[in-house]
Amino acid sequence: MKRRALIFASAIAIAAVTGASCGPGTEEQKISLTREALYDPNNCLPCHDQQFREWSSSMHAYAAEDPVFLAMNKRMLRETNGASADFCVGCHAPMALRLGLTKDGSNLADLPTSVRGITCYFCHAADAVEGTHNNPLRLADDGVMRGAIHDPAKSMPHRGAYSPLHDRENPESSKLCGACHDVVTPHGAHIERTFDEWKNSLYSQPGQLSCGKCHMDGSDGQAAQMDGAPKRKVHDHSMPAVDIALTPFFGVESQRAAVQRLLDQTLITKLCVKQTPLGVVADVTLDNAFAGHKFPSGAAQDRRAWVELLAYKNDALIFSSGVVEDRKAASKLEDPNFWLLRDKIFTVDGRETHLFWEAARVESELLPAAVTADPLDPRFIHSVTRSYPLPAIPDRVNMRVRMRPLDFDLLDDLVASGDLDPALLDKIPTYDLASGTKEWTSEVGFARCIE
C-alpha cells in the first residue's frame, strides 16, 4: 500500500508526458490536457501540489483501498449472487465504474490507481445532482474542471469554470457531498442520512454552513502553483470526518490528528452531581452543538459513541458505566445504565443485522442536530441529558465521551466469514473527545456543574 508515496515520484516527468505546464502563456498554448489525461489525479500534481497532497491523505483517495469496504463488497457479491453489483463501487470507485473498467468492484486491485477512489476529476467534472442518494452525480465530460473560483485563469492546462456545486459559500455545494453521503439500501432502508440530516438542521438555513465550511477549512493561497497566479481562498482537500486509513497510507498520522481535532470541537458537554429526594445522581448532558448533522452520522449502524462514567469515594470505585474493553464490541456490554449512540438495522423479517444489503428498517438513537437559533422555538433545545444513580455521595466523578468509527460486532463478523484480515482489528481507533472529558470533585459542590 505504498501507492500514494509513489505518486509523488516526479511531477516534472508527469508534466512532460502530458504536456502540462504551469508557466505563463496564451490560452491556446496552455489547454494541453485531454479529457483522458484529466481522469488521472497524477496529472493534477504539477499545478496543484498542495491540493493533491491533501487529497492523497484523504478518505476519498482511500475509498477503494479501504479493507473494510473491500471485505463488505466481496461478501455482498457472494451472499447476494451479484445482485446490486454496483451498489458499493458506485461511490467508492465511481470513475472505474463509469468508464466500464469494473462492474462490481471485484477487480479493483487490477485497475490503475488513477481510477480507484474518489478522484479529482470525478468531483470537479460534476455539473448536476440528479437525485438524492446513492451517487446521482452527472459528469459534464467536456474537459472543464469546475471549482469555486469565479474568474479562473485562462492560460492553464485545462479549461475551468465556476460552479455553485463546488463553492462552499453556496448552500448548493452540500448537494455535491450529499450525492454519496446519503445511502438507501436495495430494501429501501435509509442507512446513511448525513445530507438529509444537514438539510433538516440549522446549518442548511441561509447564512449558515455548508458541508465544505466544516470539512474543508479555507485559507489564503494559490489555487495553482504557477507564476503569476493570484492569491485566492483555497480549501483543504484532506476533508477529515471520522474514518481513518487502516493500512499504510500517505499522511495517515496527519489524517488521524485532523479527525481528532474535528471531533474534539463537535460537542458541548456538562457533568453535574446532585442530591435529589430519591438519592444522589450524576447528570450528563450531551449537546450536538457544532455538527451540521446528527451525531454520530454516516454509517451509524457501524459507528459507536458512548459515555463512560466512573464515580469514586475515598479512592474506591463505587459506580461505573460504559467501560468498554479494547477490541470488544460496545453493543455487547451488559450495563443497565449504558448510554450508547448508534443506529440498528433490521432485515425484512425483523432480524437485527450488521450487513447493510440486508437492511430494510432502521432504529436510531443519535444526538439530534441543531434545528433553530430561535430560543422561542420549541426545537431550540437539542441537547440530551441522562441521569446515573449513584450509591453514595462521591468524592470524584470522571466522564469520557468515546467513539469508534467502526465497531467489533461488524468487524469480528467479517473476520469470521474470511473476508477481513484479523490483524486489522488492532488498527481500529477509539477516540476520546476532548470536550467530553470532564471531572467533578466534591470541592466543586452540588451547586456547580462542570462544563
C-alpha angles and dihedrals in degrees: 000000000000095000098114092053090051091052090070092056098112128350089179092057091049092050091049093052096046098036090238117154132175097199128107120283146117123300091248091053094047106047092094107134116091121214089257091053090052090059089071115076089206088073090060092059101081093061102022103042096147095047091044093053092048092049091047090063093046132103086240089065090042096047097104094037096054106118092210091055090047092049093048092046092048092049093045092053091048098045096042096041090241097310113155087012094174096045096105102025092053089076102022098051105008098159093052088053096045093047090053093244092125136019100191109006094254092120100044093118089062095052128089115270088238092075099040120097128004102318134202091253095051093059100034096047092053113113103167143021109221101186144006107260148012094045109301093171117145117213117213092211090198099121092256117129110209127211147146096281114109095199108034117190115267098213105066137111092265138024117264134200139181116253128184087211088067098040111097089198088065118073088217088073091073088069089066090057093039092058090080100017093071114065130185119188126228087259091054101256113147094220099163115041107162095127093043090050090051092050090056095046136086090255095069092059121103113286094017131104132299121205090265094055089067103029100037110048114208128228139162115267146103119305087207127025095233134125111275096009109153125238111263140164105276128186135224110252096195088087100193120203123143110303124081135189114274097195131052106297139158112276096000094148094050088046092056092046091052091051090050092051091050094049093045089062100042106084138044110212137185133194121198131174114204140181107224132176087259096049141274118329137179112219117205119193123193118190117188090209104151109031114095089219139030121302120271099019139173114040090012091161086070100033124085130197122174148162121249114198127182125180125195136191120188086351091300119121109244101167137019135175133169098022102154118184122231112272091010123118112251091217090062093062113115102215123134091205097045114135105204123172115206147108123257120208126203136197125239090269093050100259117141111243140180093208112095096205088063094051117118099154138028131210113193138198106175135137109266121242122245107274106182141006091213109107090201092060113093088225092061092093108070101155122110126216128199125190121217117200111229122201094221143357104290130216091214139011122194124196134188132179107213132188141188122193088212129012135215101251088072096035096048088051091054091048091049091052090053094244100109131051107243090217088073092066089078090059097061109111127220108205124207109207112226092216090053097053109098140157126200119192132187089249088068090057133205092286094068136057127207110241 
